[in-house]
Amino acid sequence: MHQKPARVRIVDAAYELMLSIGLARATTKEIAKAADCSEAALYKYFANKEELFVTVLSERLPKLGPLLTELSKEPGEKSVEENLTEIAREAALFYEQTFPMAASLYAEPQLKRRHEEALREMGAGPHRPIQGLDAYLRSERDAGRISRDADTYAAASLLLGACAQRAFAYDMAPGRKPPQPLDEFAAGLARTLLTGIA
């Protein structure tokens, strides 16, 4: 049987462990063990756990960041509502997976501070999607497809906040199931937000 390359095994193991036991408890030692390699091999590919976390976000989770970057450069052929629906859908999926990973950090303030400092040094962090969506909405405002006086930062915060809240609220709810299917939620959120900024 052909084994996957070490880097792929490490990212796969990190994703599985961060999702199942949380970022705080997923140590590099545990990740290396799950990837069937040494901890030294892990550090050959990743400087620290935070770099590995950012890699997991970009390579294993819904592609929210790339979607926002692409749309802010070129909104494309779709309507603003269609773009916002796609963003809301990807954001809801993204937060659904990142919430269980990152929630464990809040129980360990020192680890959370270290994690935040490392993310800042890498130019990453939870503020980046808001900045990306704000940039997209500003491009739509400049193109005249939304109101000239639309508060794009507030709109970005509302849409992404709703997606993050959906992940938080229904992760703890009985049955862990939101009342609306994802596509219906995303479309309704986009339509409602657009009513305020159109």
Secondary structure, 3 states (H helix, E strand, C coil): CCCCCHHHHHHHHHHHHHHHHCCCCCCHHHHHHHCCCCHHHHHHHCCCHHHHHHHHHHHHCCCHHHHHHHHHHCCCCCCHHHHHHHHHHHHHHHHHHHHHHHHHHHHCHHHHHHHHHHHHHHCCCCCHHHHHHHHHHHHHHHCCCCCCCCCHHHHHHHHHHHHHHHHHHHHHCHHHCCCCCHHHHHHHHHHHHHHHHC
